[in-house]
Amino acid sequence: MIRVGEKTLAFFKVEGVYYAISNACPHKGGPLGQGDLCGHVVTCPWHGWTWDVRTGVNARIPSVRPVQCYPVKANDGQLYVELPEVPSANRAPADADSDQRQASGGG
């Protein structure tokens, strides 16, 4: 898990591809980064809800609100996560020119 700005993200590597999703399960806020990963599906450790890390869609009930997904790019051993644009009134001055953040840490 990595904190990027105001968000805590869970990172997964499946078949050589990196994925980042919100660490908070939409059901009750469980830590998805601590869940079990089977293929492309992570299971929330709190209540067993399952999420596809590629799409954010619930693997059992696709009609429920999905978990937020973020594009990840790997470059020279570093991971870069593309976060949605923050309205300028809420953006910190240091972030004004960047819509990509570098994530570093274990994973």
Z-matrix of the N, CA and C atoms (Angstrom, degrees):
N
C 1 1.442
C 2 1.523 1 108.67
N 3 1.308 2 114.85 1 142.95
C 4 1.449 3 121.58 2 -178.25
C 5 1.522 4 108.44 3 -135.75
N 6 1.302 5 116.27 4 137.94
C 7 1.460 6 120.42 5 173.84
C 8 1.522 7 107.70 6 -94.09
N 9 1.338 8 115.71 7 126.15
C 10 1.462 9 122.69 8 179.58
C 11 1.520 10 107.03 9 -127.94
N 12 1.314 11 116.65 10 110.33
C 13 1.465 12 119.33 11 -176.27
C 14 1.515 13 109.38 12 61.65
N 15 1.313 14 116.83 13 -125.31
C 16 1.465 15 122.87 14 -179.80
C 17 1.523 16 112.53 15 -91.09
N 18 1.309 17 118.02 16 0.11
C 19 1.461 18 121.57 17 -173.92
C 20 1.528 19 111.81 18 -110.17
N 21 1.317 20 115.13 19 146.36
C 22 1.459 21 120.84 20 169.74
C 23 1.516 22 106.42 21 -108.31
N 24 1.324 23 115.98 22 124.17
C 25 1.463 24 121.87 23 -175.37
C 26 1.518 25 110.67 24 -112.78
N 27 1.305 26 115.22 25 148.02
C 28 1.462 27 122.56 26 172.48
C 29 1.524 28 106.93 27 -105.36
N 30 1.322 29 116.82 28 131.51
C 31 1.461 30 122.02 29 179.95
C 32 1.514 31 109.99 30 -108.57
N 33 1.323 32 114.97 31 143.20
C 34 1.455 33 121.51 32 178.32
C 35 1.521 34 108.10 33 -138.01
N 36 1.321 35 115.86 34 145.11
C 37 1.463 36 121.62 35 173.87
C 38 1.520 37 106.75 36 -120.84
N 39 1.328 38 115.07 37 117.21
C 40 1.461 39 121.26 38 -178.70
C 41 1.516 40 107.96 39 -127.00
N 42 1.322 41 116.17 40 121.65
C 43 1.472 42 121.88 41 178.29
C 44 1.525 43 111.13 42 51.94
N 45 1.341 44 116.27 43 40.42
C 46 1.457 45 121.58 44 175.91
C 47 1.517 46 115.47 45 82.63
N 48 1.329 47 118.10 46 0.24
C 49 1.465 48 122.21 47 -178.96
C 50 1.529 49 108.75 48 -110.45
N 51 1.335 50 116.02 49 135.90
C 52 1.460 51 121.55 50 179.00
C 53 1.523 52 110.68 51 -92.53
N 54 1.325 53 115.36 52 141.97
C 55 1.453 54 122.59 53 177.69
C 56 1.524 55 108.12 54 -132.67
N 57 1.327 56 116.32 55 145.32
C 58 1.463 57 121.78 56 174.99
C 59 1.520 58 108.37 57 -130.18
N 60 1.329 59 114.86 58 131.89
C 61 1.456 60 121.07 59 176.29
C 62 1.526 61 108.10 60 -133.22
N 63 1.313 62 115.78 61 164.60
C 64 1.454 63 119.46 62 173.42
C 65 1.516 64 108.30 63 -58.87
N 66 1.315 65 116.99 64 137.86
C 67 1.453 66 119.97 65 179.65
C 68 1.527 67 112.01 66 -73.54
N 69 1.319 68 118.09 67 -18.62
C 70 1.462 69 121.87 68 -176.90
C 71 1.527 70 111.02 69 -90.37
N 72 1.321 71 116.61 70 118.24
C 73 1.461 72 121.57 71 176.20
C 74 1.527 73 108.67 72 -63.06
N 75 1.335 74 118.16 73 131.59
C 76 1.467 75 120.60 74 179.21
C 77 1.534 76 113.57 75 -61.73
N 78 1.310 77 118.18 76 -19.18
C 79 1.463 78 120.77 77 -178.60
C 80 1.525 79 111.21 78 -68.71
N 81 1.326 80 118.17 79 -63.14
C 82 1.471 81 122.20 80 -177.81
C 83 1.523 82 112.71 81 -138.99
N 84 1.346 83 117.28 82 13.51
C 85 1.463 84 120.43 83 176.09
C 86 1.515 85 115.67 84 85.36
N 87 1.330 86 117.52 85 13.41
C 88 1.462 87 120.75 86 179.73
C 89 1.516 88 112.30 87 -59.82
N 90 1.339 89 118.20 88 153.60
C 91 1.465 90 122.81 89 -176.62
C 92 1.532 91 112.24 90 -80.12
N 93 1.318 92 116.76 91 97.04
C 94 1.465 93 120.64 92 -176.64
C 95 1.524 94 112.60 93 -61.91
N 96 1.315 95 117.97 94 -29.60
C 97 1.459 96 121.35 95 178.61
C 98 1.516 97 113.18 96 -64.54
N 99 1.319 98 117.28 97 -15.96
C 100 1.459 99 121.92 98 177.61
C 101 1.526 100 111.45 99 -100.04
N 102 1.322 101 116.70 100 2.47
C 103 1.459 102 120.97 101 -179.37
C 104 1.509 103 112.71 102 -81.45
N 105 1.317 104 115.41 103 165.85
C 106 1.468 105 121.47 104 176.70
C 107 1.521 106 109.43 105 -80.69
N 108 1.322 107 115.73 106 138.63
C 109 1.461 108 122.41 107 178.27
C 110 1.516 109 108.72 108 -108.70
N 111 1.319 110 116.51 109 126.49
C 112 1.463 111 122.88 110 176.16
C 113 1.517 112 106.96 111 -128.78
N 114 1.323 113 116.24 112 108.17
C 115 1.461 114 119.30 113 -173.59
C 116 1.517 115 108.83 114 65.91
N 117 1.327 116 116.75 115 -123.95
C 118 1.463 117 122.44 116 178.84
C 119 1.526 118 112.27 117 -100.17
N 120 1.320 119 118.31 118 11.10
C 121 1.462 120 121.56 119 -174.17
C 122 1.525 121 110.48 120 -115.11
N 123 1.342 122 115.41 121 125.39
C 124 1.463 123 121.15 122 176.12
C 125 1.530 124 108.05 123 -103.55
N 126 1.322 125 115.55 124 140.99
C 127 1.462 126 121.76 125 178.89
C 128 1.519 127 109.25 126 -106.81
N 129 1.317 128 116.66 127 126.40
C 130 1.458 129 121.55 128 177.95
C 131 1.523 130 108.97 129 -63.74
N 132 1.339 131 117.87 130 129.53
C 133 1.459 132 120.10 131 -177.68
C 134 1.523 133 114.04 132 -70.53
N 135 1.317 134 119.08 133 -14.83
C 136 1.460 135 120.56 134 -177.41
C 137 1.523 136 113.26 135 -83.53
N 138 1.329 137 118.01 136 -48.70
C 139 1.467 138 120.29 137 -173.25
C 140 1.526 139 113.88 138 -132.44
N 141 1.326 140 117.17 139 4.75
C 142 1.458 141 119.99 140 174.70
C 143 1.514 142 116.22 141 80.89
N 144 1.314 143 118.21 142 10.60
C 145 1.465 144 119.06 143 176.74
C 146 1.529 145 108.13 144 -68.23
N 147 1.328 146 116.55 145 143.22
C 148 1.462 147 121.28 146 -174.14
C 149 1.532 148 110.89 147 -116.83
N 150 1.321 149 114.57 148 140.37
C 151 1.473 150 121.33 149 -174.65
C 152 1.519 151 110.38 150 -135.15
N 153 1.327 152 116.44 151 136.76
C 154 1.463 153 122.40 152 175.32
C 155 1.529 154 107.50 153 -80.46
N 156 1.321 155 117.40 154 118.03
C 157 1.465 156 120.51 155 -176.09
C 158 1.527 157 112.68 156 -69.60
N 159 1.325 158 117.86 157 -16.04
C 160 1.468 159 120.90 158 178.15
C 161 1.515 160 112.09 159 -78.58
N 162 1.327 161 117.28 160 -35.15
C 163 1.464 162 121.79 161 -171.44
C 164 1.524 163 113.68 162 -120.91
N 165 1.331 164 117.41 163 -20.15
C 166 1.454 165 121.46 164 -175.26
C 167 1.516 166 114.10 165 83.28
N 168 1.317 167 116.97 166 -3.22
C 169 1.458 168 121.61 167 -177.33
C 170 1.522 169 110.62 168 -74.98
N 171 1.331 170 115.78 169 140.43
C 172 1.452 171 120.98 170 175.76
C 173 1.520 172 108.03 171 -65.33
N 174 1.330 173 116.78 172 128.91
C 175 1.464 174 121.30 173 -174.43
C 176 1.520 175 112.90 174 -71.21
N 177 1.314 176 118.29 175 -22.91
C 178 1.470 177 121.07 176 -178.69
C 179 1.515 178 113.17 177 -103.72
N 180 1.343 179 116.36 178 -34.88
C 181 1.468 180 121.01 179 -177.15
C 182 1.535 181 107.87 180 -129.42
N 183 1.324 182 117.54 181 82.46
C 184 1.468 183 120.46 182 -174.66
C 185 1.525 184 114.76 183 -60.30
N 186 1.328 185 118.06 184 -17.04
C 187 1.464 186 120.31 185 -177.14
C 188 1.525 187 113.62 186 -80.38
N 189 1.340 188 118.73 187 -12.21
C 190 1.463 189 119.41 188 178.95
C 191 1.529 190 110.20 189 -78.01
N 192 1.321 191 115.25 190 161.13
C 193 1.463 192 121.10 191 -178.75
C 194 1.524 193 109.72 192 -57.37
N 195 1.327 194 118.23 193 128.12
C 196 1.472 195 120.54 194 -178.97
C 197 1.523 196 112.00 195 -75.65
N 198 1.318 197 114.79 196 162.64
C 199 1.459 198 121.44 197 172.25
C 200 1.535 199 106.68 198 -79.24
N 201 1.323 200 116.72 199 144.83
C 202 1.466 201 121.34 200 -178.85
C 203 1.527 202 110.23 201 -69.09
N 204 1.326 203 116.63 202 133.22
C 205 1.471 204 123.62 203 177.62
C 206 1.527 205 109.17 204 -111.81
N 207 1.333 206 115.75 205 150.69
C 208 1.457 207 121.39 206 -179.73
C 209 1.525 208 109.19 207 -133.60
N 210 1.330 209 117.48 208 131.93
C 211 1.469 210 120.13 209 177.70
C 212 1.525 211 111.43 210 -63.19
N 213 1.327 212 115.66 211 139.03
C 214 1.466 213 122.35 212 179.72
C 215 1.521 214 108.82 213 -121.88
N 216 1.318 215 115.50 214 136.53
C 217 1.461 216 121.50 215 173.71
C 218 1.516 217 107.83 216 -123.76
N 219 1.318 218 116.10 217 136.10
C 220 1.460 219 121.56 218 175.42
C 221 1.524 220 107.55 219 -103.80
N 222 1.345 221 115.98 220 131.69
C 223 1.453 222 120.83 221 -179.16
C 224 1.524 223 108.43 222 -147.17
N 225 1.324 224 116.99 223 118.00
C 226 1.471 225 122.44 224 178.66
C 227 1.526 226 112.41 225 52.93
N 228 1.324 227 116.41 226 43.71
C 229 1.455 228 120.87 227 176.50
C 230 1.517 229 115.15 228 78.79
N 231 1.319 230 117.69 229 2.95
C 232 1.468 231 122.51 230 178.37
C 233 1.529 232 108.94 231 -110.96
N 234 1.328 233 115.98 232 147.44
C 235 1.460 234 121.11 233 175.64
C 236 1.519 235 109.45 234 -103.84
N 237 1.328 236 115.98 235 136.23
C 238 1.453 237 122.29 236 178.17
C 239 1.523 238 107.68 237 -121.88
N 240 1.326 239 114.84 238 131.49
C 241 1.457 240 121.10 239 -178.18
C 242 1.513 241 108.80 240 -112.84
N 243 1.327 242 116.25 241 132.29
C 244 1.457 243 120.92 242 177.30
C 245 1.527 244 108.48 243 -92.49
N 246 1.325 245 115.53 244 114.91
C 247 1.457 246 121.13 245 178.99
C 248 1.521 247 109.59 246 -99.95
N 249 1.330 248 116.81 247 153.28
C 250 1.466 249 118.93 248 177.98
C 251 1.524 250 110.84 249 -63.29
N 252 1.295 251 115.51 250 152.51
C 253 1.460 252 121.92 251 179.28
C 254 1.521 253 109.53 252 -61.22
N 255 1.334 254 115.98 253 133.77
C 256 1.458 255 122.19 254 176.69
C 257 1.525 256 107.48 255 -95.59
N 258 1.345 257 118.76 256 131.60
C 259 1.474 258 119.12 257 177.89
C 260 1.519 259 110.43 258 -53.73
N 261 1.331 260 117.27 259 140.16
C 262 1.461 261 121.80 260 -172.36
C 263 1.522 262 112.71 261 -58.72
N 264 1.315 263 120.26 262 -28.36
C 265 1.466 264 121.92 263 179.11
C 266 1.524 265 111.28 264 -67.65
N 267 1.347 266 117.14 265 -25.38
C 268 1.461 267 121.60 266 -177.92
C 269 1.519 268 113.08 267 -102.66
N 270 1.298 269 118.12 268 -1.01
C 271 1.455 270 122.34 269 -173.72
C 272 1.519 271 111.13 270 -90.48
N 273 1.300 272 115.52 271 136.30
C 274 1.454 273 120.63 272 175.21
C 275 1.522 274 109.00 273 -70.84
N 276 1.326 275 119.13 274 144.21
C 277 1.471 276 121.58 275 -177.20
C 278 1.520 277 113.70 276 -54.56
N 279 1.323 278 119.39 277 -35.31
C 280 1.464 279 121.26 278 -178.56
C 281 1.517 280 111.91 279 -67.11
N 282 1.331 281 118.07 280 -20.92
C 283 1.458 282 121.98 281 -177.71
C 284 1.528 283 112.68 282 -96.63
N 285 1.305 284 117.69 283 1.32
C 286 1.460 285 121.05 284 -170.26
C 287 1.520 286 113.85 285 -58.71
N 288 1.318 287 118.98 286 -30.61
C 289 1.458 288 120.64 287 -176.42
C 290 1.531 289 113.15 288 -105.07
N 291 1.307 290 118.06 289 9.34
C 292 1.459 291 119.06 290 -173.73
C 293 1.518 292 111.45 291 -127.10
N 294 1.324 293 116.20 292 131.59
C 295 1.463 294 119.28 293 170.98
C 296 1.521 295 110.31 294 -117.38
N 297 1.329 296 116.37 295 9.10
C 298 1.462 297 121.53 296 171.62
C 299 1.508 298 107.84 297 -123.82
N 300 1.318 299 115.71 298 138.77
C 301 1.448 300 120.49 299 179.36
C 302 1.519 301 108.06 300 -121.16
N 303 1.309 302 115.33 301 144.50
C 304 1.448 303 119.50 302 177.19
C 305 1.517 304 108.55 303 -87.59
N 306 1.306 305 115.31 304 132.63
C 307 1.453 306 120.58 305 176.11
C 308 1.516 307 107.68 306 -105.69
N 309 1.312 308 115.37 307 133.62
C 310 1.452 309 118.55 308 176.30
C 311 1.513 310 108.44 309 -133.32
N 312 1.277 311 115.51 310 154.38
C 313 1.463 312 119.84 311 -179.71
C 314 1.505 313 109.70 312 139.17
N 315 1.314 314 114.78 313 -171.93
C 316 1.462 315 120.30 314 -177.29
C 317 1.500 316 111.74 315 -73.38
N 318 1.315 317 116.18 316 163.13
C 319 1.447 318 118.24 317 175.81
C 320 1.432 319 114.98 318 159.55
